Amino acid sequence: MRAAACFPETIFVYAAILVYLQDRTRISLLLIAASSVFTIGAYILSRAAIARDWHPLALAIVLVIYGYPVFLDVRPGLHLVPELLATAIQVVALGWIIYGKLSLGRSFGLLPANRGIIVAGAYRWVRHPIYLGYILCHGGFLLASFSWRNLAVYGMLHLVQIGRLLREEKLLSRDGAYRQYRRRVPYRLVPGVF
């Protein structure tokens, strides 16, 4: 399953690097590829779960979340903001994603699962910091390379990601430690909002 999830990410990284080599001003494209490389590493190194959600809906969500990169258009799109500003947004987002993944350690995984309750690092601020980082990083990429196709792909991805987040919380809520954590950190993605 891990290898299957890595395949679309690898195809995307390959395509993104080829496009970047033709136009080295596309730093935002290179950064989104770097995020995918980091994700591939996290898949490979993740630990076994205590409990996992094998519901068909959870499996379908995983297919969308890990298959979306093959649908992205890596060709130059409309610049809604200067490349440098979009790149700055992505750098901040990637820093947050890396911080979130380092905080999570080997508990990163494909399906909603309990691999141990993490309450330190980025998880002190929101319950799903990596998802927040993805939203910001993808937003930065869209600002530098807008297309209706990429907007649709990212829109669908993040709606599905919210579904995954809710399924994950349902599974984790069986654990008393998570219920205590949820009381201490009330927001899922954005403090004061959601």
C-alpha positions as CSV (number, residue, x, y, z in Angstrom):
1,M,0.0,0.0,0.0
2,R,2.9,2.4,0.8
3,A,4.5,1.7,-2.6
4,A,1.2,2.4,-4.3
5,A,0.9,5.7,-2.5
6,C,4.4,6.7,-3.4
7,F,3.9,6.0,-7.1
8,P,1.7,9.0,-8.0
9,E,3.9,11.3,-5.8
10,T,7.0,10.0,-7.7
11,I,5.4,10.6,-11.1
12,F,4.5,14.2,-10.0
13,V,8.0,14.8,-8.7
14,Y,9.6,13.6,-11.9
15,A,7.3,15.8,-14.1
16,A,7.8,18.8,-11.9
17,I,11.6,18.5,-12.0
18,L,11.5,18.2,-15.8
19,V,9.4,21.3,-16.1
20,Y,11.6,23.1,-13.5
21,L,14.8,22.2,-15.5
22,Q,13.2,23.9,-18.5
23,D,12.3,27.0,-16.6
24,R,14.4,27.6,-13.4
25,T,12.2,30.6,-12.4
26,R,9.5,28.1,-11.3
27,I,10.7,27.9,-7.7
28,S,7.2,27.3,-6.4
29,L,7.0,24.2,-8.6
30,L,10.3,22.9,-7.2
31,L,9.0,23.5,-3.6
32,I,5.8,21.6,-4.2
33,A,7.9,18.7,-5.5
34,A,10.1,18.9,-2.4
35,S,7.0,18.6,-0.2
36,S,6.1,15.4,-2.1
37,V,9.6,14.0,-1.7
38,F,9.4,14.6,2.1
39,T,6.0,12.9,2.1
40,I,7.4,9.8,0.3
41,G,10.1,9.5,3.0
42,A,7.5,9.8,5.7
43,Y,5.4,7.0,4.1
44,I,8.4,4.7,4.0
45,L,9.5,5.3,7.6
46,S,6.1,5.2,9.3
47,R,5.4,2.8,12.2
48,A,2.7,0.2,12.5
49,A,-0.7,1.5,13.8
50,I,-2.4,0.5,17.1
51,A,-5.8,0.8,15.3
52,R,-6.6,1.6,11.7
53,D,-9.7,2.6,9.8
54,W,-10.3,0.0,7.0
55,H,-13.7,1.3,6.1
56,P,-14.2,1.4,2.2
57,L,-14.8,5.2,2.5
58,A,-11.4,5.6,4.3
59,L,-9.7,3.6,1.5
60,A,-11.4,5.8,-1.2
61,I,-10.2,8.9,0.6
62,V,-6.7,7.6,0.6
63,L,-6.9,7.0,-3.2
64,V,-7.9,10.6,-3.7
65,I,-5.4,12.1,-1.3
66,Y,-2.4,10.1,-2.6
67,G,-3.4,10.0,-6.2
68,Y,-4.1,13.7,-6.8
69,P,-0.6,14.7,-7.9
70,V,-1.0,13.0,-11.3
71,F,-3.9,15.3,-12.1
72,L,-2.0,18.6,-11.4
73,D,-1.0,20.7,-14.3
74,V,2.7,21.5,-13.9
75,R,2.8,23.8,-16.9
76,P,3.1,27.5,-16.2
77,G,-0.2,29.0,-15.3
78,L,-1.4,32.5,-14.5
79,H,0.6,34.3,-11.9
80,L,-1.8,35.9,-9.4
81,V,1.1,37.2,-7.3
82,P,4.8,37.5,-8.1
83,E,6.7,34.2,-8.0
84,L,8.8,35.5,-5.1
85,L,5.7,36.1,-2.9
86,A,4.2,32.7,-3.7
87,T,7.6,31.1,-3.0
88,A,7.8,32.9,0.4
89,I,4.3,31.5,1.3
90,Q,5.4,28.0,0.3
91,V,8.7,28.2,2.2
92,V,6.8,29.1,5.4
93,A,4.2,26.4,4.7
94,L,7.0,23.8,4.0
95,G,8.7,24.8,7.2
96,W,5.5,24.2,9.0
97,I,4.9,20.8,7.3
98,I,8.4,19.7,8.1
99,Y,7.9,20.8,11.7
100,G,4.6,18.9,11.8
101,K,6.1,15.8,10.4
102,L,9.1,15.9,12.7
103,S,6.7,16.4,15.6
104,L,4.7,13.4,14.4
105,G,7.8,11.3,13.9
106,R,7.2,7.8,12.6
107,S,3.4,8.2,13.3
108,F,2.8,9.5,9.8
109,G,0.6,7.1,7.7
110,L,-1.8,6.6,4.9
111,L,-5.1,5.5,6.5
112,P,-6.7,7.2,9.5
113,A,-5.0,5.4,12.4
114,N,-3.8,5.5,15.9
115,R,0.0,5.3,15.9
116,G,0.2,6.9,19.4
117,I,-1.2,10.3,20.5
118,I,1.2,13.2,19.7
119,V,0.7,16.3,21.8
120,A,4.1,18.1,21.4
121,G,5.7,20.3,18.8
122,A,3.3,21.6,16.1
123,Y,0.5,19.6,17.7
124,R,0.4,22.1,20.6
125,W,-1.2,24.6,18.3
126,V,-3.7,22.7,16.2
127,R,-4.7,19.0,16.0
128,H,-3.8,18.7,12.3
129,P,-0.9,20.9,11.6
130,I,0.4,19.0,8.6
131,Y,-3.0,19.5,6.8
132,L,-2.8,23.2,7.5
133,G,0.7,23.3,6.0
134,Y,-0.6,21.5,2.9
135,I,-3.4,24.0,2.5
136,L,-0.9,26.9,2.7
137,C,1.7,25.2,0.4
138,H,-0.9,24.4,-2.2
139,G,-2.3,27.9,-2.0
140,G,1.2,29.3,-2.6
141,F,1.5,27.1,-5.7
142,L,-1.9,28.2,-7.0
143,L,-1.0,31.8,-6.6
144,A,2.1,31.3,-8.7
145,S,0.7,28.9,-11.3
146,F,-3.1,29.3,-11.3
147,S,-5.3,27.2,-13.5
148,W,-8.9,26.2,-13.1
149,R,-7.7,22.5,-13.3
150,N,-5.3,23.0,-10.4
151,L,-7.9,24.9,-8.4
152,A,-10.4,22.0,-9.0
153,V,-7.8,19.4,-8.0
154,Y,-6.8,21.2,-4.9
155,G,-10.4,22.0,-4.0
156,M,-11.4,18.4,-4.2
157,L,-8.3,17.3,-2.4
158,H,-8.9,19.5,0.6
159,L,-12.6,18.7,0.8
160,V,-11.6,15.0,0.9
161,Q,-8.8,15.8,3.4
162,I,-11.4,17.3,5.7
163,G,-13.3,14.0,5.4
164,R,-10.2,12.1,6.3
165,L,-9.5,14.4,9.2
166,L,-13.0,13.8,10.6
167,R,-12.6,10.0,10.2
168,E,-9.2,10.1,11.9
169,E,-10.6,12.1,14.8
170,K,-13.5,9.6,15.2
171,L,-11.0,6.7,15.4
172,L,-8.6,8.6,17.7
173,S,-11.5,9.7,20.0
174,R,-11.7,6.0,21.2
175,D,-8.5,6.8,23.1
176,G,-8.8,8.6,26.4
177,A,-5.5,10.4,25.8
178,Y,-6.8,11.9,22.6
179,R,-10.0,13.0,24.2
180,Q,-7.9,14.9,26.8
181,Y,-5.7,16.3,24.1
182,R,-8.8,17.5,22.1
183,R,-9.9,19.5,25.2
184,R,-6.5,21.1,25.5
185,V,-6.2,21.9,21.7
186,P,-9.7,22.7,20.6
187,Y,-9.0,23.6,17.0
188,R,-8.4,21.2,14.1
189,L,-6.7,23.4,11.5
190,V,-6.9,27.2,12.2
191,P,-6.9,28.5,15.8
192,G,-10.1,30.4,16.6
193,V,-11.8,29.2,13.4
194,F,-11.9,25.4,12.9
